[in-house]
Amino acid sequence: MAQVEFTGRSATVSFDPGTGPVTLEGLLSGTINQQGKGATEQLDATVWGDTAYTYMADPLGPKGAPKARVTVTLQDSVHAFADGKQTALALNDSGTLVVDMAAGTANANTYTHTDIELVERVTTIPLTALATCQLTFEANELGAWTSPA
Amino acid sequence: MAHEEYTGKSGGSLITLGGASIPTGWRQIVITERGGPAKAQLDVTTAGDSAYTYMDDPLGSQGAKSVTVQVEGLLSVTDHKDTGMLSKSLDSTGVLIVKKATDGDWLTLTGAIFRSHETEATFGGLTPYTLTFALDSSSGVWATAV
């Protein structure tokens, strides 16, 4: 298939805190940052008599948990509480976040994270420019990228 | 409801602390609400495990919710008369309300602390100020008249 370039114009983002999905309106940008556990630590296995330092990979594998952080920037609305409900979402409520590249489009990717928390909300209100609302979600495990096709 | 774009100007933002309007000449308001971080992962690896094992902290997220409201603007000669903010004592508390429009969203911080007031007067230029208000154990309450 030829590559169809992706812009956020076709994307939708919704969050379901357990009371039904809420579409976040006025989407300006979304950043999905997934980080794995990292490299396996190298343990110093040097012993007396060695002529050089010797290391071995940690036999228990990498430490820590993978992490995901999703940052969504919205063009704020006067009635955000009623429109996109981003100001109605409670901090630290866990829910399901869905980032859909293009709803209803075959082979379009969808990122679904079923247990992620809203940890920060920053509302910036300039006097003469559009106000923005930035939501940050975090989790200690990874969400899943899937495609409908 | 259709999405109604919002600017501080068209929205007619009104910000008050304990009955004092804050302040004519404002240029930008930044509201930062923070929850606790994601739950810490506790290391429960035991002898015999073949890989590190972790579990979510059963006590939940560490830390309290908090919020800061930062107001940036330009000072007036008669600020005390205009806004009353310069008559407010630092560390004084009050009910801080940031209102987007008459029937739009508003944020209420009960017990908001007037934490800092920074200004720099230059001889030939406008004088900017930055006011910071905070709640250290709550993120405030959003509501709407709609």
Interface residues (C-beta under 8 A of the other chain):
Chain A: E25 G26 P59 L60 G61 P62 K63 G64 A65 K67 Q75 D76 S77 V78 H79 A80 F81 A82 D83 G84 T87 A88 L91 N92 E117 L118 V119 E120 R121 V122 T123 T124 I125 P126 L127 T128 A129 L130 A131 E138 A139 N140
Chain B: M1 A2 H3 E4 E5 Y6 T7 G8 K9 S10 G11 S13 W26 R27 Q28 I29 V30 I31 T32 E33 R34 G35 G36 P37 A38 K39 Q41 D43 T45 D49 S50 A51 Y52 Y54 D56 S61 K65 V98 K100 A101 D103 G104 D105 L107 S139 W142 A143 T144 V146
